[in-house]
Every structure is written in C-alpha cells, then in structure tokens.
Amino acid sequence: MNDNSQFFERVKNLAKTKGVNLRDLIEKCGINYDSYNSYKRYGNLPRAEEAVSIASALGTTVEYLVTGKTTDNAEVCELLRKALEKLSS
C-alpha cells in the first residue's frame, strides 16, 4: 500500500464506524464517486477542497485523513465511545 492509499482506508473506516454509506458520503460532498475511485486506483489524493469536504463530513481533519495523525484526541475518544457502546449492547 502506498502512503496515499491510507487516506482512502481512513475514509472507509471512519464512514463504516459512523454507519455512513461511503458512496453516499462522497456524493454528498459534491464529489463524483467514479472520480473518487479513480483517485484511489491511481494513487492520487483528492483535491484540497474535496479532502476538506470529506474530512468535515466525517468530523475529522484533513491532517488525520492524510497522515493518520491528529492534534486533537476528540476523534479517538469518539471512536472508543462508539466501540464501547457496541460492546455493551
């Protein structure tokens, strides 16, 4: 996996965690789903404004989607909270 493929994995995993259909998410961000898949297939990142839209829709930052790092632990806390909810139900 190249470094850019991690962006798409993070998007997919966050969408799944939030219970959001990936295609619906991408299209609600104003991005053609075929274009999104083309970025992924060729190892290219979406344009900056598209990455911002995706990050915003997922409640995260572009920094996290691109690097996997975040300056805010809120997202990690939210993921842990949701995991604990699933375990306790």
HUJO-V881074 format. One record per residue. N is the residue number from 1. RES is the residue in three letters. SS is DSSP state (A for helix, B for strand, O for the rest). BURIAL is 1 if it has 24 or more other C-alpha atoms within 12 Angstrom, else 0. Layout:
# HUJO-V881074
n res ss burial
N RES SS BURIAL
N RES SS BURIAL
This chain:
# HUJO-V881074
n res ss burial
1 MET O 0
2 ASN O 0
3 ASP A 0
4 ASN A 0
5 SER A 1
6 GLN A 0
7 PHE A 1
8 PHE A 1
9 GLU A 0
10 ARG A 1
11 VAL A 1
12 LYS A 1
13 ASN A 0
14 LEU A 1
15 ALA A 1
16 LYS A 0
17 THR A 1
18 LYS O 0
19 GLY O 0
20 VAL O 0
21 ASN O 0
22 LEU A 1
23 ARG A 0
24 ASP A 0
25 LEU A 1
26 ILE A 1
27 GLU A 0
28 LYS A 0
29 CYS O 0
30 GLY O 0
31 ILE O 1
32 ASN O 0
33 TYR A 0
34 ASP A 0
35 SER A 0
36 TYR A 1
37 ASN A 0
38 SER A 0
39 TYR A 0
40 LYS A 1
41 ARG A 0
42 TYR A 0
43 GLY O 0
44 ASN O 0
45 LEU O 1
46 PRO O 1
47 ARG O 0
48 ALA A 0
49 GLU A 0
50 GLU A 1
51 ALA A 1
52 VAL A 1
53 SER A 1
54 ILE A 1
55 ALA A 1
56 SER A 0
57 ALA A 1
58 LEU A 1
59 GLY O 1
60 THR O 1
61 THR O 1
62 VAL A 1
63 GLU A 0
64 TYR A 1
65 LEU A 1
66 VAL A 1
67 THR A 0
68 GLY O 1
69 LYS O 0
70 THR O 0
71 THR O 0
72 ASP O 0
73 ASN O 0
74 ALA A 0
75 GLU A 1
76 VAL A 0
77 CYS A 0
78 GLU A 0
79 LEU A 0
80 LEU A 0
81 ARG A 0
82 LYS A 0
83 ALA A 0
84 LEU A 0
85 GLU A 0
86 LYS A 0
87 LEU A 0
88 SER A 0
89 SER O 0
